[in-house]
Amino acid sequence: MNTLTICLIISLLTVISYVWGKISMATTAMISFAAFVITGCVEPNDALANFGNSNGIMIMSMFVVAAGLQRTQFVKMVATSVNKFSGGSLVKVMTGYVIITIILSQFIQSPLIVFGIMSPMMAATCKDMNINPSKVMFALGIAAIATCSAMPLGSGATVSAELNGYLQANNYTDFVVALTDPMKARFPVLIVCAIYCIFFATKVAPDISVAATADENGRRKQEDQKPLPPFQEKAGYIIFILTTLGLIFQQSIPRSIVAPAWMICMVGAILMVVTGVLKGREACASMNIPMYLLFVGSMTMGSALSASGAGAVVGDFLAGMAGKVGNPYIIGFIFFLVPFLLTQVMQNRAVMLIFIPIAIQACKSMGANPVGIIIMVQAACLTAFMTPMATPAVPMYMAAGGYDLKNVMKQSVIPAILFCVVTVFWTMTVIPMY
């Protein structure tokens, strides 16, 4: 039995266990982690490196930063103000939070960070409105994921340059991706995503009780705590604001005078403890270790699938199929759907590295314009949100909403179909292949 077959079997069993739910997701992730190493699908040192992955550090750090903000009175004041302004209307609440999330997603390239910034205030608003976080956290999560870098602002301004780099590397420079082409292709999805998250996502979200999403005694202890002294109260605000500003402007400040995103998050977390906003044990308790282990297991699965060549096999098959299909809309549908599905179990960057060159070569052989196709491939990889393997933001919103994989999958079906249909139809119309 070759490595590819073994890797696929382990991956299938892992996903089945996640859906089955009889074994905790963290335990399943670690069993999967060990299986990939023991069978040789992943080198031991490569697997071990996933425990120190920068996204994992950001997840843990943002949990602490968020807990520090929640310890202050700021989130309570925000929640009270939002509730007063909305008049108790969940639609108005979602409108404000979703719009702010989409704006932040244009300047911060990581949906994980955007969600980490917004979720503490959303959680406080839920508490003030007496609704469970499970009704809103999925919507907030996909708003951060599906709209990331959709506009030519901040990190989004580099998308066209990256795609042109792929065209040059594959010697197909007859076509050029303009600065506004990615926005032209993705803007309708941004609008559809906003409308769905504001008006419809909360209606199909599960209503999971607070007792099921967090330890009840721990929550009571937090509620019974006295307000922070003035210094710690102000420190909590300042640290959170500076962390947020550092992440927003991190891409535009010269690298020589700014730390990477994971370091900004870690420093923010450390300062929350050093300044006394959180006690050491409170900071440790805020880190969701099961979700971190799920993240590590997911990264390991993605690495194994990439190393096994599974993505390349699928990609080569698609290229051959595209050459036989004459309808541009069907070709577009194939090159969006397959990367979208594959990114649910592989790292999005790895899928892009495989599929964008394949899409370019397929278009080159047909003498077609590849611009719309490669924008769709990238969009498909960036908007994966159906499993914890898709992007680090998913484990974070699963923790915030108390979701298991079944909850996430059920909520994902409608937006996945919407985004696929809108993206393919619109992009193939405004940026045609012929």
Sequence and secondary structure as in RCSB ss.txt:
>XXXX:A:sequence
MNTLTICLIISLLTVISYVWGKISMATTAMISFAAFVITGCVEPNDALANFGNSNGIMIMSMFVVAAGLQRTQFV
KMVATSVNKFSGGSLVKVMTGYVIITIILSQFIQSPLIVFGIMSPMMAATCKDMNINPSKVMFALGIAAIATCSA
MPLGSGATVSAELNGYLQANNYTDFVVALTDPMKARFPVLIVCAIYCIFFATKVAPDISVAATADENGRRKQEDQ
KPLPPFQEKAGYIIFILTTLGLIFQQSIPRSIVAPAWMICMVGAILMVVTGVLKGREACASMNIPMYLLFVGSMT
MGSALSASGAGAVVGDFLAGMAGKVGNPYIIGFIFFLVPFLLTQVMQNRAVMLIFIPIAIQACKSMGANPVGIII
MVQAACLTAFMTPMATPAVPMYMAAGGYDLKNVMKQSVIPAILFCVVTVFWTMTVIPMY
>XXXX:A:secstr
  HHHHHHHHHHHHHHHHHH SS HHHHHHHHHHHHHHTTSS HHHHHHGGG HHHHHHHHHHHHHHHHHHSSHH
HHHHHHHHHHHTT HHHHHHHHHHHHHHHHHH S HHHHHHHHHHHHHHHHHHHT  GGGTHHHHHHHHHHTTT 
SSSGGGGGHHHHHHHHHHHTT TTS   TTHHHHHHHHHHHHHHHHHHHTHHHHS    HHHHS HHHHHHHHHS
    HHHHHHHHHHHHHHHHHHHSTTTS GGGS  HHHHHHHHHHHHHHTTSS HHHHHHHS HHHHHHHHHHHH
HHHHHHHHTHHHHHHHHHHHHHHH   HHHHHHHHHHHHHHHTTTS HHHHHHHHHHHHHHHHHHHT   HHHHH
HHHHHHHT  SSTTT THHHHHHHHHT  HHHHHHHHHHHHHHHHHHHHHHHHHHS   
